[in-house]
């Protein structure tokens, strides 16, 4: 029997839960999460949320900083809309119970008391934070509110397999829900909805080294692509400059806020090097810092560079960055007295499902919000702490837009999931091997610095993997591991195709064969959809 709801939301981070809470004011919502509700990229976010809340700051400054970081590909109207909506969304979060850090000695609830910090690429202190666990606090507040809401049903440890298109069973083209795998039992449920929302986050697990949680396997982009939706700008994958480098540490992010509070990147011999790469030195945008570190590591042959926090007192560091301090101590590193070893790691997907200013995709009935999308906000490079802001703004706007649209009569139930002759697999090692191979060649060939030859090699390997995965998929019962591998291969193919198309270097896409930026030829979004070759859609 099908599960019916008004809205099906896939993903339980800041964007998905913001949508669900707004939509549930007058509708029934089902939220599907691959793991527990709190195991999202939102929970891992350390830095904060960028918003203009200081009288000395301005919307115009925040807009300008975002456009500069976006390297000409951010959409001016989208940037202006998101920036101007930011302060109200912060106030809404605070009203919901989120607690943010306040200036020393000021404990009242007035937003003027917020301790605003500064991060790379920002011209003012505008980043709202909760110590160094901002994402965890936001996830807590939203998650608790969602669990209290009787109109929100949360299906944890469930994973969407594919979207259901009404056109496949006799109707007009319209996404009317999804087939969802219950991981504990292997049962596949048919979830039917009036509107389907993708908020599955990013795809950092397509790379060998990432700051992302294990659930970040590009599921939303892959499903939308298979359903025929427009995808854009997948070549722009942001690598966070500073991930903790230690053999026992699993992708622990060292927040950019440390550099915002005086941190200096140094070589092994103690020499600061960022001033040689950018006028803003250690506060340069992330793409510049990541490439600079990559250059230094390749030039010197060292395994890491060092983040020096000696400009700040031990007391300040323990108070301002308690989680990072504690995590580093687990590995014998005391950031109050010694530099932190760091390396870049895949962090944020700036491309994704193409959406309008309210989250509509190009396919009727399908909406997308958050990191899953290419909204036009980030362009060729995301400005620090604009990601949580985007999730808040688009989560609410999409919910309001779906409410305003005329309610459609539910279509007849689609057919149940048909396993056909599929059998349980006795060769799970194939999935594990392909997963490892994919992530390694993506890191080596499609990483921070690219070339035509490396991209061609990656494309050939992806084509072979697609064949192997397709054969395996139709012969065996689906599992979460198999679905994630299938989605990662689809996303990898999109990243490589978009990167091969863009014969220039811009923002997060840097290639040694085309090192210059070419506004005449490539000032626009790289657009691709199923069965098509990438093409350019000009912005200006």
C-alpha positions as CSV (number, residue, x, y, z in Angstrom):
1,X,0.0,0.0,0.0
2,X,1.3,3.4,-0.9
3,X,2.2,6.1,1.6
4,X,0.3,9.3,0.7
5,X,1.3,12.9,1.8
6,X,1.1,16.4,0.5
7,X,4.8,16.9,0.4
8,X,7.7,14.4,0.2
9,X,11.0,15.9,1.4
10,X,14.1,13.9,0.8
11,X,16.8,15.0,3.2
12,X,16.7,16.3,6.8
13,X,19.2,19.1,6.9
14,X,18.6,22.8,7.3
15,X,16.9,23.2,3.9
16,X,14.6,20.2,4.2
17,X,13.5,20.8,7.8
18,X,13.0,24.5,7.1
19,X,10.7,23.5,4.2
20,X,8.9,20.9,6.3
21,X,8.2,23.2,9.2
22,X,6.7,25.9,7.0
23,X,4.8,23.4,4.8
24,X,3.4,21.6,7.9
25,X,1.4,24.6,8.9
26,X,-1.4,23.4,6.7
27,X,-0.2,20.2,5.1
28,X,1.1,16.7,5.8
29,X,4.8,16.2,5.2
30,X,6.9,13.0,5.0
31,X,10.7,13.6,5.5
32,X,13.0,10.8,4.4
33,X,16.5,10.6,5.8
34,X,19.2,8.0,4.9
35,X,20.5,7.9,8.5
36,X,19.3,9.5,11.7
37,X,17.9,12.9,11.4
38,X,20.9,14.6,12.9
39,X,23.4,12.9,10.6
40,X,23.5,15.6,8.0
41,X,26.0,18.0,6.5
42,X,24.2,20.7,8.4
43,X,25.2,19.1,11.7
44,X,28.9,19.2,10.6
45,X,28.9,22.9,9.8
46,X,31.2,24.7,12.1
47,X,31.5,28.3,10.9
48,X,28.1,29.9,10.9
49,X,25.4,31.7,8.9
50,X,26.2,34.9,7.0
51,X,23.7,37.7,7.5
52,X,23.7,41.5,7.8
53,X,22.9,42.2,11.4
54,X,25.5,44.8,12.3
55,X,24.6,48.5,11.7
56,X,28.1,49.1,10.3
57,X,27.5,46.3,7.7
58,X,25.1,46.6,4.7
59,X,23.2,44.4,2.2
60,X,25.3,46.0,-0.6
61,X,28.5,44.8,1.0
62,X,27.3,41.3,1.5
63,X,26.0,41.2,-2.1
64,X,29.3,42.5,-3.4
65,X,31.4,40.0,-1.4
66,X,29.2,37.2,-2.8
67,X,29.5,38.4,-6.4
68,X,33.3,38.7,-6.1
69,X,33.6,35.2,-4.7
70,X,31.3,33.8,-7.5
71,X,33.7,35.0,-10.2
72,X,31.1,36.4,-12.5
73,X,28.7,33.5,-12.5
74,X,26.5,34.4,-9.5
75,X,23.0,35.6,-10.6
76,X,22.7,39.2,-9.3
77,X,19.0,39.0,-8.6
78,X,19.3,35.8,-6.6
79,X,22.2,37.1,-4.6
80,X,20.3,40.2,-3.7
81,X,17.2,38.2,-2.7
82,X,19.0,35.8,-0.5
83,X,21.1,38.4,1.2
84,X,18.1,40.6,2.0
85,X,16.1,37.7,3.3
86,X,18.9,36.6,5.6
87,X,18.3,38.6,8.8
88,X,14.7,37.6,9.1
89,X,15.6,33.9,8.7
90,X,18.1,34.3,11.5
91,X,15.5,35.9,13.7
92,X,13.1,33.0,12.9
93,X,15.7,30.5,13.9
94,X,16.3,32.2,17.2
95,X,12.5,32.3,17.8
96,X,12.5,28.6,17.2
97,X,15.0,28.1,20.0
98,X,18.4,28.2,18.3
99,X,21.0,29.7,20.6
100,X,23.9,31.6,19.1
101,X,27.1,33.0,20.6
102,X,26.9,36.5,22.1
103,X,29.3,39.2,22.7
104,X,31.2,38.8,26.0
105,X,29.1,40.0,29.0
106,X,25.9,40.3,27.0
107,X,23.5,37.5,27.6
108,X,20.2,39.0,26.6
109,X,18.2,37.9,23.6
110,X,18.6,41.0,21.5
111,X,20.2,40.3,18.1
112,X,22.5,43.3,18.7
113,X,24.3,41.2,21.3
114,X,25.3,38.5,18.8
115,X,29.0,37.8,18.5
116,X,29.5,38.2,14.8
117,X,32.7,36.8,13.3
118,X,34.5,37.3,10.0
119,X,35.5,34.7,7.5
120,X,37.5,34.6,4.2
121,X,36.0,36.7,1.4
122,X,33.8,38.8,3.8
123,X,34.4,42.5,4.2
124,X,32.6,42.7,7.5
125,X,31.9,40.7,10.6
126,X,28.5,39.2,9.7
127,X,28.8,35.5,10.5
128,X,26.3,34.3,13.2
129,X,27.7,31.3,15.0
130,X,27.2,29.0,18.0
131,X,30.8,28.6,19.1
132,X,32.3,26.2,16.6
133,X,29.2,23.9,16.4
134,X,26.8,26.2,14.6
135,X,25.4,23.5,12.4
136,X,24.8,21.1,15.3
137,X,22.8,23.8,17.1
138,X,20.7,24.7,14.1
139,X,20.1,21.0,13.4
140,X,19.0,20.5,17.0
141,X,16.5,23.4,17.0
142,X,15.0,22.4,13.7
143,X,15.0,18.7,14.4
144,X,13.3,19.1,17.8
145,X,10.6,21.3,16.2
146,X,10.0,18.8,13.4
147,X,9.7,15.9,15.8
148,X,7.1,17.9,17.9
149,X,5.0,18.6,14.8
150,X,2.1,16.1,14.4
151,X,1.9,16.8,10.6
152,X,5.5,15.8,10.0
153,X,6.4,12.1,9.6
154,X,10.1,11.3,9.7
155,X,11.3,8.1,8.1
156,X,14.9,7.6,9.3
157,X,17.2,5.1,7.8
158,X,15.2,5.2,4.6
159,X,16.7,6.0,1.2
160,X,15.0,7.1,-2.0
161,X,15.8,4.9,-5.0
162,X,14.2,6.9,-7.8
163,X,11.6,9.5,-8.5
164,X,8.2,8.5,-9.8
165,X,7.2,10.2,-13.1
166,X,3.5,10.1,-13.8
167,X,4.3,10.0,-17.5
168,X,5.6,6.5,-17.1
169,X,2.2,5.1,-16.3
170,X,-0.1,7.0,-18.6
171,X,-0.3,10.5,-17.3
172,X,1.2,13.9,-18.1
173,X,4.8,14.4,-17.0
174,X,4.8,15.1,-13.3
175,X,6.9,13.9,-10.4
176,X,4.5,12.3,-8.0
177,X,6.7,10.9,-5.3
178,X,9.5,8.3,-5.1
179,X,10.3,4.7,-4.4
180,X,11.9,4.5,-1.0
181,X,14.1,1.7,0.4
182,X,13.6,0.8,4.1
183,X,17.2,-0.2,4.9
184,X,16.5,-2.4,7.9
185,X,14.1,-4.7,6.1
186,X,14.9,-4.2,2.4
187,X,11.3,-3.4,1.7
188,X,10.6,-0.8,-1.0
189,X,7.8,1.7,-0.3
190,X,5.9,3.8,-2.8
191,X,5.5,7.3,-1.5
192,X,3.0,9.4,-3.4
193,X,3.0,13.2,-3.0
194,X,1.5,16.3,-4.6
195,X,5.0,17.9,-4.6
196,X,8.4,16.2,-4.2
197,X,11.3,18.1,-2.7
198,X,15.0,17.2,-3.0
199,X,17.2,18.4,-0.2
200,X,19.7,15.6,-0.1
201,X,22.8,17.8,0.3
202,X,26.0,17.4,-1.5
203,X,28.3,14.7,-3.0
204,X,31.6,15.0,-1.2
205,X,31.9,11.2,-1.0
206,X,32.6,11.2,-4.8
207,X,36.1,12.2,-3.7
208,X,38.6,10.2,-1.6
209,X,39.1,13.0,0.9
210,X,36.1,15.0,2.1
211,X,34.8,16.9,5.0
212,X,31.3,15.6,4.2
213,X,29.4,13.0,6.2
214,X,29.0,9.5,4.8
215,X,25.5,10.3,3.5
216,X,26.7,12.9,1.0
217,X,26.5,10.8,-2.1
218,X,24.8,13.2,-4.5
219,X,21.5,11.3,-4.4
220,X,19.2,14.2,-5.3
221,X,21.3,15.4,-8.3
222,X,21.5,11.8,-9.6
223,X,17.8,11.1,-9.3
224,X,16.9,14.5,-10.8
225,X,19.2,13.8,-13.7
226,X,17.7,10.4,-14.4
227,X,14.3,12.1,-14.3
228,X,15.4,14.5,-17.0
229,X,15.9,17.7,-14.9
230,X,18.3,20.4,-15.9
231,X,21.6,20.2,-14.0
232,X,24.2,23.0,-14.0
233,X,27.8,24.0,-13.0
234,X,28.9,20.6,-11.7
235,X,32.5,21.4,-12.5
236,X,32.5,23.8,-9.5
237,X,33.3,21.6,-6.5
238,X,34.7,23.5,-3.6
239,X,37.6,22.0,-1.7
240,X,37.8,23.3,1.9
241,X,41.4,24.4,2.5
242,X,41.8,23.1,6.0
243,X,40.9,19.6,6.9
244,X,42.8,18.1,9.9
245,X,45.7,16.0,8.6
246,X,46.2,13.0,10.9
247,X,46.2,9.2,10.0
248,X,43.4,8.5,12.6
249,X,41.3,11.6,11.9
250,X,38.3,11.0,9.7
251,X,37.7,14.1,7.6
252,X,37.5,16.6,10.5
253,X,37.0,20.1,9.3
254,X,39.1,22.9,10.7
255,X,36.8,25.9,10.3
256,X,37.7,28.9,8.2
257,X,36.7,30.9,11.2
258,X,40.1,30.2,12.7
259,X,41.7,32.2,9.9
260,X,39.0,34.8,10.4
261,X,40.3,35.1,14.0
262,X,44.0,35.5,13.2
263,X,45.1,32.1,12.0
264,X,48.1,32.1,9.6
265,X,49.0,29.3,7.2
266,X,52.7,28.3,7.2
267,X,55.1,26.0,5.6
268,X,56.9,23.4,7.6
269,X,59.8,25.8,8.2
270,X,57.3,28.4,9.7
271,X,57.2,30.7,6.7
272,X,53.8,32.3,6.0
273,X,52.9,31.9,2.3
274,X,49.4,33.1,1.5
275,X,50.5,36.7,0.9
276,X,52.4,35.4,-2.1
277,X,49.2,34.0,-3.6
278,X,46.6,36.7,-2.9
279,X,46.3,40.3,-1.6
280,X,43.9,39.1,1.2
281,X,46.5,36.6,2.3
282,X,45.0,34.1,4.8
283,X,41.5,35.7,4.3
284,X,41.4,35.0,0.6
285,X,38.4,33.1,-0.8
286,X,38.5,29.4,-0.4
287,X,39.3,28.4,-3.9
288,X,42.4,30.6,-3.8
289,X,43.5,29.2,-0.5
290,X,42.9,25.6,-1.5
291,X,44.9,26.0,-4.7
292,X,47.7,27.8,-2.9
293,X,48.0,24.9,-0.4
294,X,47.9,22.4,-3.2
295,X,50.7,24.3,-5.0
296,X,52.8,24.4,-1.8
297,X,52.4,20.7,-1.2
298,X,53.3,19.8,-4.7
299,X,56.2,22.2,-4.7
300,X,57.7,21.1,-1.4
301,X,56.7,17.4,-1.4
302,X,55.3,17.9,2.2
303,X,52.2,16.1,3.3
304,X,50.5,19.1,4.9
305,X,50.8,22.7,5.8
306,X,50.4,24.3,9.2
307,X,47.7,26.6,10.7
308,X,49.2,28.8,13.3
309,X,46.9,30.3,16.0
310,X,49.6,31.9,18.2
311,X,48.2,35.4,17.5
312,X,45.4,34.5,19.9
313,X,45.6,33.7,23.6
314,X,45.1,30.1,24.8
315,X,42.1,31.2,26.8
316,X,40.4,32.8,23.8
317,X,41.0,29.7,21.6
318,X,39.6,27.3,24.2
319,X,36.5,29.5,24.6
320,X,35.9,30.4,20.9
321,X,36.7,26.9,19.4
322,X,36.0,24.4,22.1
323,X,35.0,21.5,19.8
324,X,38.0,22.0,17.5
325,X,40.3,22.3,20.5
326,X,38.9,19.1,22.0
327,X,39.0,17.1,18.7
328,X,42.6,18.1,18.1
329,X,43.6,17.1,21.6
330,X,42.3,13.6,20.8
331,X,45.1,13.3,18.3
332,X,47.8,14.9,20.5
333,X,47.6,18.4,19.0
334,X,47.1,21.4,21.3
335,X,46.2,24.3,19.0
336,X,46.8,26.8,21.9
337,X,50.5,26.0,21.8
338,X,51.3,24.4,18.4
339,X,50.1,24.7,14.8
340,X,47.5,22.4,13.3
341,X,48.5,20.2,10.4
342,X,45.9,20.7,7.6
343,X,45.2,19.7,4.0
344,X,42.4,20.5,1.5
345,X,39.4,18.2,1.2
346,X,36.2,18.1,-1.0
347,X,33.7,20.2,0.8
348,X,30.8,21.8,-1.1
349,X,29.1,21.2,-4.4
350,X,28.3,24.6,-6.0
351,X,26.4,23.1,-9.0
352,X,23.3,20.9,-8.9
353,X,19.7,20.8,-9.9
354,X,18.7,24.0,-11.7
355,X,16.0,25.9,-9.8
356,X,14.2,29.2,-10.0
357,X,14.0,31.7,-7.1
358,X,11.4,29.6,-5.4
359,X,13.0,26.2,-5.8
360,X,11.2,24.8,-8.9
361,X,13.2,22.5,-11.1
362,X,12.6,22.1,-14.8
363,X,10.5,19.0,-14.3
364,X,6.8,19.6,-13.1
365,X,6.2,18.5,-9.5
366,X,9.9,18.4,-8.6
367,X,11.4,21.0,-6.3
368,X,15.0,21.2,-5.0
369,X,16.6,23.3,-2.2
370,X,20.0,23.7,-0.5
371,X,23.3,22.2,-1.6
372,X,21.5,19.9,-4.0
373,X,20.7,22.9,-6.3
374,X,22.3,25.3,-8.6
375,X,20.2,28.4,-7.6
376,X,22.6,31.0,-9.0
377,X,23.7,32.2,-5.5
378,X,27.2,30.7,-5.5
379,X,28.4,31.0,-9.1
380,X,31.8,29.6,-9.6
381,X,32.8,29.7,-5.9
382,X,30.7,29.8,-2.7
383,X,31.4,32.6,-0.2
384,X,32.0,31.2,3.3
385,X,28.8,30.7,5.4
386,X,26.4,31.4,2.6
387,X,25.4,27.8,2.4
388,X,23.3,27.6,5.6
389,X,21.8,30.9,4.6
390,X,20.7,29.5,1.2
391,X,19.1,26.5,2.9
392,X,17.1,28.8,5.2
393,X,16.0,31.2,2.5
394,X,15.1,28.6,-0.1
395,X,13.5,26.2,2.3
396,X,10.9,28.8,3.3
397,X,10.5,30.3,-0.2
398,X,9.8,26.8,-1.7
399,X,7.2,26.0,1.0
400,X,5.4,29.3,0.5
401,X,5.5,28.8,-3.3
402,X,4.1,25.2,-3.2
403,X,1.3,26.4,-0.9
404,X,0.4,29.3,-3.2
405,X,0.1,27.0,-6.2
406,X,-3.2,25.4,-6.9
407,X,-3.5,22.1,-5.2
408,X,-3.5,19.3,-7.8
409,X,-5.7,16.2,-7.4
410,X,-3.6,13.2,-6.5
411,X,-2.9,11.0,-9.4
412,X,-3.7,7.3,-9.3
413,X,-1.2,5.3,-7.3
414,X,1.8,4.3,-9.4
415,X,2.7,0.6,-9.6
416,X,4.5,-0.9,-6.7
417,X,8.2,-1.6,-7.0
418,X,8.8,-4.6,-9.1
419,X,11.9,-6.7,-8.2
420,X,11.5,-8.9,-11.3
421,X,14.1,-11.6,-11.3
422,X,16.6,-9.7,-9.1
423,X,18.3,-11.8,-6.5
424,X,20.3,-11.0,-3.4
425,X,24.0,-10.4,-4.2
426,X,26.8,-12.7,-3.1
427,X,29.4,-10.3,-4.7
428,X,29.2,-7.2,-2.5
429,X,32.9,-6.9,-3.0
430,X,32.2,-5.6,-6.5
431,X,30.4,-2.6,-5.1
432,X,33.1,-1.9,-2.5
433,X,35.9,-2.1,-5.2
434,X,34.1,0.2,-7.7
435,X,33.3,2.7,-4.9
436,X,37.0,2.9,-3.9
437,X,38.2,3.1,-7.5
438,X,35.8,5.9,-8.3
439,X,36.7,8.0,-5.4
440,X,40.5,7.6,-6.0
441,X,40.5,8.5,-9.7
442,X,38.1,11.4,-9.0
443,X,40.6,12.7,-6.5
444,X,43.6,12.2,-8.7
445,X,42.1,13.4,-12.0
446,X,39.2,15.7,-11.2
447,X,40.5,17.4,-8.0
448,X,41.7,20.9,-7.2
449,X,43.9,21.2,-10.3
450,X,42.8,19.5,-13.6
451,X,44.0,18.9,-17.1
452,X,42.4,17.7,-20.4
453,X,44.3,14.4,-20.2
454,X,43.3,13.7,-16.6
455,X,39.6,14.5,-17.4
456,X,39.7,12.2,-20.4
457,X,41.1,9.4,-18.3
458,X,38.3,9.9,-15.7
459,X,35.6,10.0,-18.4
460,X,36.8,6.6,-19.8
461,X,36.8,5.0,-16.4
462,X,33.3,6.4,-15.6
463,X,31.9,5.0,-18.8
464,X,33.1,1.5,-17.9
465,X,31.8,1.8,-14.3
466,X,28.4,2.8,-15.6
467,X,28.2,-0.4,-17.6
468,X,29.3,-2.5,-14.6
469,X,26.9,-0.8,-12.3
470,X,24.0,-1.0,-14.7
471,X,24.5,-4.7,-15.1
472,X,24.8,-5.3,-11.4
473,X,21.8,-3.1,-10.6
474,X,19.3,-5.0,-12.7
475,X,20.5,-8.4,-11.5
476,X,20.5,-7.9,-7.8
477,X,18.1,-6.6,-5.1
478,X,18.9,-3.0,-4.2
479,X,20.9,-2.0,-1.2
480,X,21.9,1.3,0.2
481,X,25.5,0.7,-0.9
482,X,24.5,-0.1,-4.4
483,X,22.2,2.9,-4.7
484,X,24.9,5.2,-3.4
485,X,27.5,3.8,-5.8
486,X,25.0,4.3,-8.7
487,X,24.4,7.9,-7.7
488,X,28.0,8.7,-7.2
489,X,28.9,7.4,-10.7
490,X,26.1,9.5,-12.1
491,X,27.4,12.6,-10.3
492,X,31.0,11.9,-11.2
493,X,30.0,11.7,-14.9
494,X,28.3,15.1,-14.6
495,X,31.3,16.7,-12.9
496,X,33.7,15.4,-15.6
497,X,31.4,16.3,-18.5
498,X,30.9,19.9,-17.3
499,X,34.7,20.2,-16.5
500,X,35.6,19.0,-20.0
501,X,33.2,21.5,-21.6
502,X,34.6,24.6,-19.7
503,X,37.8,25.5,-21.5
504,X,38.9,28.1,-19.1
505,X,39.8,28.5,-15.4
506,X,37.3,30.2,-13.2
507,X,36.7,29.9,-9.5
508,X,36.7,26.3,-8.3
509,X,37.5,25.0,-11.8
510,X,41.2,25.3,-12.5
511,X,42.8,23.5,-15.4
512,X,46.5,23.8,-16.5
513,X,45.5,23.5,-20.2
514,X,43.2,26.5,-20.0
515,X,44.6,28.7,-17.2
516,X,43.0,32.0,-18.2
517,X,39.5,33.2,-17.5
518,X,37.5,33.6,-20.8
519,X,34.5,35.9,-20.3
520,X,33.9,36.0,-24.1
521,X,33.5,32.3,-24.3
522,X,32.3,31.1,-20.9
523,X,30.5,33.8,-18.9
524,X,27.5,31.6,-18.1
525,X,26.2,28.4,-16.5
526,X,27.2,25.0,-17.8
527,X,23.9,23.4,-18.5
528,X,23.3,19.6,-19.0
529,X,20.4,17.2,-18.9
530,X,19.9,13.5,-19.6
531,X,21.1,12.5,-23.1
532,X,22.5,15.9,-23.9
533,X,26.0,17.4,-24.2
534,X,26.8,20.4,-21.9
535,X,26.0,23.8,-23.3
536,X,26.5,27.3,-22.1
537,X,23.6,29.5,-20.8
538,X,24.8,33.0,-20.6
539,X,24.0,35.0,-17.5
540,X,24.8,38.6,-18.4
